Amino acid sequence: SEVGRADANRQMLFPDAKAMKEHMRAQMTKPEYDVGNYYHNTGFCQWIARHSMFEKSTLVVIAANAVWIAVDTDYNKAEVLLTARPIFQLAE
């Protein structure tokens, strides 16, 4: 057995630079994932789903929901929904 050769069952101390470059090239040429590629090409629903305003409004709803969860957790002291204040019942 040669001292400089890595055993087949062991990982080399330094990765192969050529293999790393090939891996990086393959990753750079791979198309970026976009869920819109799976949408239909025609129709009203696909138009809405691809619209930038839809994406932004979805993020606003998610952020508002996170804020509401914080408010509900801090200020709603009722154990069941029926005994909660009306604002909490309405939001549920």
Disulfide bonds with the S-S distance in Angstrom:
none
